[in-house]
Amino acid sequence: MTSGNTLNSPTVIKRISPTDSYRTLGIHISPNGSNLGALQTLITIVTEYSANIHSSHLNRSEAIASYFQHLIPKPRYQLPVLSVSQKDCDHITSIALMAFLPKIHINRNTARSIVHGPIILGGLAIPNIHKVQGKDKLHLFLGHLRLQDHTGTLIAINLSFLQLNSGSQQFILNEDSSIFKWIESGWMTSPWDFMHKARIQISCPNHWLPKPARKKVIFLIH
C-alpha cells in the first residue's frame, strides 16, 4: 500500500492469521479471540517478578508493597478484556506466590484458602487473579451498559447473541452457566461464569428475551 502522494514508496502490510496474537495498547489479542499470546505475556510478567523478588533483600513491608503496587496492576490492566480460565489464573498466581510468600514469612505451601481468604475470617486477603478478572470484567460490563455508549451497544449485542444461543427464555446471566455446555467460551461467558460462582444476579430491563414464534413452540431450556 502507498500513503498520500508517495506512490513510488509502497509499504508492505504484514498478513496476520486469525490465530496470530499481536500487541495492541498493552494487550496481546488475536482475531479469533484466543488468549494464548496474552497468557504467555502474563506468565512472563510474573516469572520476572518472582526471579527479582527471590534474589532481593526486601523486608516484609517492602515485599507486600511490591506485590500490591507493582505486580498486581500489570495483569489487572489486561484482564478485563481477556477471558483467562481459572486454571490458568491459578497457575499465574502460583508462580508469584511461591517467591512472594517466603518474603513475608509465610510458608509457600500454605493453603490457598487462607492466602486468598478475607482478613475477617483469618485469611491474608492476597488478591486472586481470577477473582480480580471477574470483578473488573463485571465492573466494565455494567458500567458500559449503564452509559449506553458505543462499547455498551456492542456488549448488549453480544449478550443478545449469547441469549439466542442458550435456547432459554430466562435472562441468561442469572442462569447456571455450567448447564450450557454447547456455548463456545468467549468474553461474555467469563463474567457469566464468575457471577454464577459468586452467586451474583443482576437486572437488565432493556435486554432482549426470546418469545415463542407460534403455538406449541418449546424452548430448549425451560
ZADO-1210 file (C-alpha; in nm, 4 decimals, padded with zeros to 6 digits):
<atoms>
<atom x="00.0000" y="00.0000" z="00.0000" code="MET" pos="1"/>
<atom x="00.1055" y="00.3607" z="-00.0503" code="THR" pos="2"/>
<atom x="00.0474" y="00.6612" z="00.1710" code="SER" pos="3"/>
<atom x="-00.0511" y="01.0086" z="00.0453" code="GLY" pos="4"/>
<atom x="00.1414" y="01.1201" z="-00.2633" code="ASN" pos="5"/>
<atom x="00.4361" y="00.8835" z="-00.2081" code="THR" pos="6"/>
<atom x="00.3264" y="00.6493" z="-00.4864" code="LEU" pos="7"/>
<atom x="00.6779" y="00.5208" z="-00.5515" code="ASN" pos="8"/>
<atom x="00.7404" y="00.4034" z="-00.1924" code="SER" pos="9"/>
<atom x="00.4902" y="00.1287" z="-00.1143" code="PRO" pos="10"/>
<atom x="00.4581" y="-00.0053" z="00.2398" code="THR" pos="11"/>
<atom x="00.4285" y="-00.3795" z="00.2909" code="VAL" pos="12"/>
<atom x="00.1344" y="-00.4738" z="00.5142" code="ILE" pos="13"/>
<atom x="00.2067" y="-00.7928" z="00.7048" code="LYS" pos="14"/>
<atom x="-00.0612" y="-01.0571" z="00.6738" code="ARG" pos="15"/>
<atom x="-00.1935" y="-01.1734" z="01.0111" code="ILE" pos="16"/>
<atom x="-00.3612" y="-01.5108" z="01.0562" code="SER" pos="17"/>
<atom x="-00.6807" y="-01.5221" z="01.2675" code="PRO" pos="18"/>
<atom x="-00.4877" y="-01.7339" z="01.5177" code="THR" pos="19"/>
<atom x="-00.1877" y="-01.4974" z="01.5418" code="ASP" pos="20"/>
<atom x="-00.1508" y="-01.2843" z="01.8512" code="SER" pos="21"/>
<atom x="-00.0436" y="-00.9222" z="01.8188" code="TYR" pos="22"/>
<atom x="00.0150" y="-00.6397" z="02.0630" code="ARG" pos="23"/>
<atom x="-00.2329" y="-00.3535" z="02.0853" code="THR" pos="24"/>
<atom x="-00.2344" y="-00.0904" z="02.3607" code="LEU" pos="25"/>
<atom x="-00.0554" y="-00.3024" z="02.6203" code="GLY" pos="26"/>
<atom x="-00.2596" y="-00.6150" z="02.5447" code="ILE" pos="27"/>
<atom x="-00.1932" y="-00.9162" z="02.3221" code="HIS" pos="28"/>
<atom x="-00.5036" y="-01.0322" z="02.1355" code="ILE" pos="29"/>
<atom x="-00.5851" y="-01.2351" z="01.8246" code="SER" pos="30"/>
<atom x="-00.8752" y="-01.2044" z="01.5769" code="PRO" pos="31"/>
<atom x="-01.0224" y="-01.5407" z="01.6784" code="ASN" pos="32"/>
<atom x="-01.0379" y="-01.4386" z="02.0462" code="GLY" pos="33"/>
<atom x="-00.7589" y="-01.6687" z="02.1625" code="SER" pos="34"/>
<atom x="-00.5823" y="-01.5629" z="02.4826" code="ASN" pos="35"/>
<atom x="-00.2661" y="-01.7669" z="02.4276" code="LEU" pos="36"/>
<atom x="-00.0496" y="-01.4647" z="02.3448" code="GLY" pos="37"/>
<atom x="-00.1805" y="-01.2664" z="02.6394" code="ALA" pos="38"/>
<atom x="-00.1420" y="-01.5669" z="02.8684" code="LEU" pos="39"/>
<atom x="00.2226" y="-01.6081" z="02.7711" code="GLN" pos="40"/>
<atom x="00.2790" y="-01.2376" z="02.8384" code="THR" pos="41"/>
<atom x="00.1207" y="-01.2657" z="03.1837" code="LEU" pos="42"/>
<atom x="00.3350" y="-01.5688" z="03.2663" code="ILE" pos="43"/>
<atom x="00.6462" y="-01.3757" z="03.1600" code="THR" pos="44"/>
<atom x="00.5484" y="-01.0844" z="03.3874" code="ILE" pos="45"/>
<atom x="00.5025" y="-01.2980" z="03.6986" code="VAL" pos="46"/>
<atom x="00.8098" y="-01.5098" z="03.6211" code="THR" pos="47"/>
<atom x="01.0290" y="-01.1996" z="03.6026" code="GLU" pos="48"/>
<atom x="00.8732" y="-01.0673" z="03.9237" code="TYR" pos="49"/>
<atom x="00.9356" y="-01.3981" z="04.1016" code="SER" pos="50"/>
<atom x="01.3002" y="-01.4051" z="03.9924" code="ALA" pos="51"/>
<atom x="01.3558" y="-01.0455" z="04.1029" code="ASN" pos="52"/>
<atom x="01.1884" y="-01.0759" z="04.4418" code="ILE" pos="53"/>
<atom x="01.3520" y="-01.4121" z="04.5121" code="HIS" pos="54"/>
<atom x="01.7003" y="-01.2606" z="04.4794" code="SER" pos="55"/>
<atom x="01.6119" y="-00.9324" z="04.6502" code="SER" pos="56"/>
<atom x="01.6711" y="-00.8184" z="05.0083" code="HIS" pos="57"/>
<atom x="01.3271" y="-00.6646" z="05.0581" code="LEU" pos="58"/>
<atom x="01.1828" y="-00.6691" z="05.4073" code="ASN" pos="59"/>
<atom x="00.8261" y="-00.7831" z="05.4742" code="ARG" pos="60"/>
<atom x="00.6559" y="-00.4455" z="05.4232" code="SER" pos="61"/>
<atom x="00.8566" y="-00.3757" z="05.1077" code="GLU" pos="62"/>
<atom x="00.7679" y="-00.7177" z="04.9642" code="ALA" pos="63"/>
<atom x="00.3980" y="-00.6552" z="05.0300" code="ILE" pos="64"/>
<atom x="00.4223" y="-00.3164" z="04.8588" code="ALA" pos="65"/>
<atom x="00.5949" y="-00.4752" z="04.5581" code="SER" pos="66"/>
<atom x="00.3176" y="-00.7324" z="04.5194" code="TYR" pos="67"/>
<atom x="00.0209" y="-00.4972" z="04.5557" code="PHE" pos="68"/>
<atom x="00.1637" y="-00.1855" z="04.3902" code="GLN" pos="69"/>
<atom x="00.3962" y="-00.3309" z="04.1254" code="HIS" pos="70"/>
<atom x="00.2829" y="-00.6805" z="04.0264" code="LEU" pos="71"/>
<atom x="-00.0985" y="-00.6819" z="04.0533" code="ILE" pos="72"/>
<atom x="-00.1574" y="-00.3633" z="03.8440" code="PRO" pos="73"/>
<atom x="00.0248" y="-00.5167" z="03.5444" code="LYS" pos="74"/>
<atom x="-00.2111" y="-00.8101" z="03.4765" code="PRO" pos="75"/>
<atom x="-00.5064" y="-00.6119" z="03.6085" code="ARG" pos="76"/>
<atom x="-00.4730" y="-00.3675" z="03.3178" code="TYR" pos="77"/>
<atom x="-00.5218" y="-00.6512" z="03.0696" code="GLN" pos="78"/>
<atom x="-00.7637" y="-00.8873" z="03.2428" code="LEU" pos="79"/>
<atom x="-01.0964" y="-00.7021" z="03.1846" code="PRO" pos="80"/>
<atom x="-01.0709" y="-00.7557" z="02.8077" code="VAL" pos="81"/>
<atom x="-00.9415" y="-01.1132" z="02.8284" code="LEU" pos="82"/>
<atom x="-01.1043" y="-01.4440" z="02.9210" code="SER" pos="83"/>
<atom x="-00.8344" y="-01.6300" z="03.1115" code="VAL" pos="84"/>
<atom x="-00.9611" y="-01.9518" z="03.2709" code="SER" pos="85"/>
<atom x="-00.9446" y="-02.0110" z="03.6457" code="GLN" pos="86"/>
<atom x="-00.6887" y="-02.2871" z="03.5904" code="LYS" pos="87"/>
<atom x="-00.4563" y="-02.0511" z="03.4029" code="ASP" pos="88"/>
<atom x="-00.5144" y="-01.7706" z="03.6550" code="CYS" pos="89"/>
<atom x="-00.4267" y="-02.0063" z="03.9414" code="ASP" pos="90"/>
<atom x="-00.1093" y="-02.1093" z="03.7576" code="HIS" pos="91"/>
<atom x="-00.0070" y="-01.7450" z="03.7104" code="ILE" pos="92"/>
<atom x="-00.0803" y="-01.6629" z="04.0742" code="THR" pos="93"/>
<atom x="00.1097" y="-01.9694" z="04.1955" code="SER" pos="94"/>
<atom x="00.4290" y="-01.8619" z="04.0176" code="ILE" pos="95"/>
<atom x="00.4256" y="-01.5292" z="04.2020" code="ALA" pos="96"/>
<atom x="00.3210" y="-01.6691" z="04.5406" code="LEU" pos="97"/>
<atom x="00.5992" y="-01.9297" z="04.5505" code="MET" pos="98"/>
<atom x="00.8518" y="-01.6439" z="04.5656" code="ALA" pos="99"/>
<atom x="00.6384" y="-01.3840" z="04.7451" code="PHE" pos="100"/>
<atom x="00.5099" y="-01.5806" z="05.0467" code="LEU" pos="101"/>
<atom x="00.8552" y="-01.6639" z="05.1923" code="PRO" pos="102"/>
<atom x="00.9421" y="-01.2925" z="05.1715" code="LYS" pos="103"/>
<atom x="00.6535" y="-01.2100" z="05.4069" code="ILE" pos="104"/>
<atom x="00.7472" y="-01.5025" z="05.6365" code="HIS" pos="105"/>
<atom x="00.4616" y="-01.7289" z="05.5235" code="ILE" pos="106"/>
<atom x="00.5115" y="-02.0916" z="05.4204" code="ASN" pos="107"/>
<atom x="00.4809" y="-02.1128" z="05.0427" code="ARG" pos="108"/>
<atom x="00.2661" y="-02.4276" z="05.0799" code="ASN" pos="109"/>
<atom x="00.0050" y="-02.2539" z="05.2958" code="THR" pos="110"/>
<atom x="-00.3498" y="-02.3418" z="05.1865" code="ALA" pos="111"/>
<atom x="-00.4676" y="-02.1009" z="04.9203" code="ARG" pos="112"/>
<atom x="-00.7989" y="-02.0623" z="05.1017" code="SER" pos="113"/>
<atom x="-00.6001" y="-01.8928" z="05.3792" code="ILE" pos="114"/>
<atom x="-00.3786" y="-01.6953" z="05.1412" code="VAL" pos="115"/>
<atom x="-00.6728" y="-01.5507" z="04.9454" code="HIS" pos="116"/>
<atom x="-00.9327" y="-01.5578" z="05.2237" code="GLY" pos="117"/>
<atom x="-01.0686" y="-01.2366" z="05.3824" code="PRO" pos="118"/>
<atom x="-00.8953" y="-01.0963" z="05.6891" code="ILE" pos="119"/>
<atom x="-01.2186" y="-01.1099" z="05.8893" code="ILE" pos="120"/>
<atom x="-01.2105" y="-01.4908" z="05.8561" code="LEU" pos="121"/>
<atom x="-00.8393" y="-01.5236" z="05.9325" code="GLY" pos="122"/>
<atom x="-00.7121" y="-01.5035" z="05.5767" code="GLY" pos="123"/>
<atom x="-00.4355" y="-01.2898" z="05.4282" code="LEU" pos="124"/>
<atom x="-00.6573" y="-01.1239" z="05.1629" code="ALA" pos="125"/>
<atom x="-00.3909" y="-01.1581" z="04.8930" code="ILE" pos="126"/>
<atom x="-00.5656" y="-01.0995" z="04.5570" code="PRO" pos="127"/>
<atom x="-00.6547" y="-01.3992" z="04.3440" code="ASN" pos="128"/>
<atom x="-00.6051" y="-01.3047" z="03.9786" code="ILE" pos="129"/>
<atom x="-00.9156" y="-01.4929" z="03.8647" code="HIS" pos="130"/>
<atom x="-01.1344" y="-01.3033" z="04.1120" code="LYS" pos="131"/>
<atom x="-00.9682" y="-00.9769" z="04.0129" code="VAL" pos="132"/>
<atom x="-01.0523" y="-01.0544" z="03.6494" code="GLN" pos="133"/>
<atom x="-01.4119" y="-01.1403" z="03.7386" code="GLY" pos="134"/>
<atom x="-01.4746" y="-00.8248" z="03.9403" code="LYS" pos="135"/>
<atom x="-01.3090" y="-00.5945" z="03.6879" code="ASP" pos="136"/>
<atom x="-01.4962" y="-00.7511" z="03.3934" code="LYS" pos="137"/>
<atom x="-01.8261" y="-00.7208" z="03.5778" code="LEU" pos="138"/>
<atom x="-01.7473" y="-00.3567" z="03.6549" code="HIS" pos="139"/>
<atom x="-01.6650" y="-00.2913" z="03.2875" code="LEU" pos="140"/>
<atom x="-01.9735" y="-00.4826" z="03.1701" code="PHE" pos="141"/>
<atom x="-02.2221" y="-00.2988" z="03.3940" code="LEU" pos="142"/>
<atom x="-02.0512" y="00.0370" z="03.3542" code="GLY" pos="143"/>
<atom x="-02.0775" y="00.0434" z="02.9749" code="HIS" pos="144"/>
<atom x="-02.4339" y="-00.0896" z="02.9764" code="LEU" pos="145"/>
<atom x="-02.5360" y="00.1948" z="03.2063" code="ARG" pos="146"/>
<atom x="-02.3502" y="00.4541" z="02.9998" code="LEU" pos="147"/>
<atom x="-02.5146" y="00.3215" z="02.6806" code="GLN" pos="148"/>
<atom x="-02.2057" y="00.4224" z="02.4841" code="ASP" pos="149"/>
<atom x="-02.0647" y="00.2502" z="02.1739" code="HIS" pos="150"/>
<atom x="-01.8954" y="-00.0214" z="02.3805" code="THR" pos="151"/>
<atom x="-02.2185" y="-00.0693" z="02.5756" code="GLY" pos="152"/>
<atom x="-02.4057" y="-00.1256" z="02.2480" code="THR" pos="153"/>
<atom x="-02.1538" y="-00.3907" z="02.1408" code="LEU" pos="154"/>
<atom x="-02.1857" y="-00.5615" z="02.4798" code="ILE" pos="155"/>
<atom x="-02.5662" y="-00.5585" z="02.4504" code="ALA" pos="156"/>
<atom x="-02.5421" y="-00.7206" z="02.1049" code="ILE" pos="157"/>
<atom x="-02.3027" y="-00.9839" z="02.2416" code="ASN" pos="158"/>
<atom x="-02.5394" y="-01.0506" z="02.5312" code="LEU" pos="159"/>
<atom x="-02.8370" y="-01.0934" z="02.2948" code="SER" pos="160"/>
<atom x="-02.6324" y="-01.3375" z="02.0832" code="PHE" pos="161"/>
<atom x="-02.5486" y="-01.5342" z="02.3989" code="LEU" pos="162"/>
<atom x="-02.9178" y="-01.5355" z="02.4924" code="GLN" pos="163"/>
<atom x="-03.0151" y="-01.6685" z="02.1484" code="LEU" pos="164"/>
<atom x="-02.7515" y="-01.9437" z="02.1560" code="ASN" pos="165"/>
<atom x="-02.8591" y="-02.0552" z="02.5008" code="SER" pos="166"/>
<atom x="-03.2101" y="-02.1560" z="02.3921" code="GLY" pos="167"/>
<atom x="-03.3505" y="-02.0209" z="02.7187" code="SER" pos="168"/>
<atom x="-03.6358" y="-01.7758" z="02.7670" code="GLN" pos="169"/>
<atom x="-03.4963" y="-01.6666" z="03.1050" code="GLN" pos="170"/>
<atom x="-03.2343" y="-01.3930" z="03.1464" code="PHE" pos="171"/>
<atom x="-02.9246" y="-01.5942" z="03.0646" code="ILE" pos="172"/>
<atom x="-02.6796" y="-01.4280" z="03.3065" code="LEU" pos="173"/>
<atom x="-02.8929" y="-01.5362" z="03.6019" code="ASN" pos="174"/>
<atom x="-02.8917" y="-01.8995" z="03.4888" code="GLU" pos="175"/>
<atom x="-02.6445" y="-02.1747" z="03.5829" code="ASP" pos="176"/>
<atom x="-02.3599" y="-02.1357" z="03.3324" code="SER" pos="177"/>
<atom x="-02.2445" y="-02.4965" z="03.3783" code="SER" pos="178"/>
<atom x="-02.5634" y="-02.6260" z="03.2114" code="ILE" pos="179"/>
<atom x="-02.4981" y="-02.4598" z="02.8751" code="PHE" pos="180"/>
<atom x="-02.2042" y="-02.6714" z="02.7623" code="LYS" pos="181"/>
<atom x="-02.2735" y="-02.6154" z="02.3905" code="TRP" pos="182"/>
<atom x="-02.1958" y="-02.2421" z="02.4099" code="ILE" pos="183"/>
<atom x="-01.8437" y="-02.1509" z="02.2996" code="GLU" pos="184"/>
<atom x="-01.6249" y="-01.9740" z="02.5535" code="SER" pos="185"/>
<atom x="-01.5766" y="-01.6040" z="02.4927" code="GLY" pos="186"/>
<atom x="-01.5605" y="-01.2654" z="02.6593" code="TRP" pos="187"/>
<atom x="-01.9245" y="-01.2753" z="02.7708" code="MET" pos="188"/>
<atom x="-01.9125" y="-01.6279" z="02.9137" code="THR" pos="189"/>
<atom x="-01.6317" y="-01.5282" z="03.1524" code="SER" pos="190"/>
<atom x="-01.8302" y="-01.2769" z="03.3660" code="PRO" pos="191"/>
<atom x="-02.1329" y="-01.5067" z="03.3368" code="TRP" pos="192"/>
<atom x="-01.9375" y="-01.7944" z="03.4911" code="ASP" pos="193"/>
<atom x="-01.7965" y="-01.5611" z="03.7581" code="PHE" pos="194"/>
<atom x="-02.1429" y="-01.4331" z="03.8539" code="MET" pos="195"/>
<atom x="-02.2758" y="-01.7874" z="03.8852" code="HIS" pos="196"/>
<atom x="-01.9895" y="-01.8990" z="04.1119" code="LYS" pos="197"/>
<atom x="-02.0152" y="-01.5807" z="04.3216" code="ALA" pos="198"/>
<atom x="-02.3976" y="-01.6152" z="04.3372" code="ARG" pos="199"/>
<atom x="-02.4469" y="-01.2710" z="04.1850" code="ILE" pos="200"/>
<atom x="-02.7648" y="-01.1852" z="03.9985" code="GLN" pos="201"/>
<atom x="-02.8298" y="-00.8681" z="03.8021" code="ILE" pos="202"/>
<atom x="-03.1258" y="-00.6986" z="03.6372" code="SER" pos="203"/>
<atom x="-03.1161" y="-00.5748" z="03.2781" code="CYS" pos="204"/>
<atom x="-03.4616" y="-00.4306" z="03.1929" code="PRO" pos="205"/>
<atom x="-03.3804" y="-00.3477" z="02.8294" code="ASN" pos="206"/>
<atom x="-03.2328" y="-00.6874" z="02.7478" code="HIS" pos="207"/>
<atom x="-03.3973" y="-00.8836" z="02.4669" code="TRP" pos="208"/>
<atom x="-03.5664" y="-01.2096" z="02.5671" code="LEU" pos="209"/>
<atom x="-03.6956" y="-01.4548" z="02.3017" code="PRO" pos="210"/>
<atom x="-04.0656" y="-01.5271" z="02.2815" code="LYS" pos="211"/>
<atom x="-04.2411" y="-01.8253" z="02.1195" code="PRO" pos="212"/>
<atom x="-04.2907" y="-01.7532" z="01.7494" code="ALA" pos="213"/>
<atom x="-04.6015" y="-01.9723" z="01.7330" code="ARG" pos="214"/>
<atom x="-04.8116" y="-02.2051" z="01.9451" code="LYS" pos="215"/>
<atom x="-04.6562" y="-02.5235" z="02.0845" code="LYS" pos="216"/>
<atom x="-04.3022" y="-02.3885" z="02.0393" code="VAL" pos="217"/>
<atom x="-04.0848" y="-02.5192" z="02.3227" code="ILE" pos="218"/>
<atom x="-03.7562" y="-02.3671" z="02.4378" code="PHE" pos="219"/>
<atom x="-03.4505" y="-02.5897" z="02.4780" code="LEU" pos="220"/>
<atom x="-03.4123" y="-02.4713" z="02.8395" code="ILE" pos="221"/>
<atom x="-03.7238" y="-02.4040" z="03.0489" code="HIS" pos="222"/>
</atoms>
